Amino acid sequence: MIKINVITNNSNWFHYIRKPDKYLDTRIRKLNLKEKKYYKKKIFVTLLLSGNKEIKKLNRKFRKKNKATDVLSFPFQTKIELKKKLKKEKEIYLGDIIVNYNKIKNKKEIKKFKLEFDCLWVHGLVHLLGYDHISNKDFLKMNMLEKKYINFIND
């Protein structure tokens, strides 16, 4: 079962999602019901809801890119380490996801805002689960899993 700890350090988020932790709990519950692979595990993730300033600082510090981006993910372990932990351990901390409010383009309509937000945090989650999009083959695998999870949470 996946659990997300939500930290909001940009008040603009509350204009679109009044209670981000409750919003994400609902979505994660749906994901957990459909994705049986992690059912007997306790998988933890931290999600920081930020703005341009915070994410730019993190992007510069950890990726050497001096610009704001839409989402960052920081896995706590490598893909190989994660596979081993998933086989042996009951509780696993995956890592951190940061989503930038300012990069969500659909701010005129709350429903579209939430869908774009869902796509971003799911993208970050899939990175934490060991997927990437370096090669075209990897991109396709990752994209398929993201779409599957988006469908799960929007049912």
ABEGO torsion letter per residue (X at the ends): XBBBBBBBABAAAAAABABAAAAAAAAAAAAAAABAAAAABBBBBBBBBBBAAAAAAAAAAAAGBBBBBABBBBBABBAAAAAAAAAABABBBAEBBBBBAAABABAABAAAAAAAAAAAAAAAAAAAAGBBAABAAAAAAAAAAAAAAAAAAAX
